[in-house]
């Protein structure tokens, strides 16, 4: 019998290794061995455009000019956004940008500073 841990999501004992990940055949959950169980269980992991994991309070930089909906303004490439907050939904970053105010961004258009 293998010494692999049970799935952190559904507690199935039938987990197996696939390259660097462990996989649960019952619920389809994938996780890295030794990774935070809290992250694997229920919290969505938000990554920037380069694959870095983002957390509340991080500072990010915009990597593409972004049009502001309902305005003729543009958030320019290289704009730093401090103290982000992660939220659920399509636009998963909630923030305040100097000169624009409160808005939401997609994590695919930022990089961790």
Long-range contacts (C-beta under 8 A, 24 or more apart in sequence): 5-33, 8-37, 8-40, 8-41, 9-40, 9-41, 44-88, 44-92, 46-86, 46-92, 46-93, 46-107, 47-107, 48-107, 48-108, 48-110, 48-111, 48-112, 49-107, 49-108, 49-109, 49-110, 49-111, 50-111, 50-112, 52-111, 52-112, 54-84, 54-86, 54-93, 54-107, 54-110, 54-112, 55-86, 56-84, 56-85, 56-86, 57-83, 57-84, 57-85, 58-84, 58-112, 58-113, 59-83, 59-84, 59-112, 59-113, 60-84, 60-93, 60-110, 60-111, 60-112, 60-113, 61-110, 61-111, 61-112, 61-113, 62-105, 62-109, 62-110, 63-109, 63-110, 63-111, 64-109, 66-105, 66-109, 68-100, 68-103, 73-100, 75-100, 80-113, 81-105, 81-110
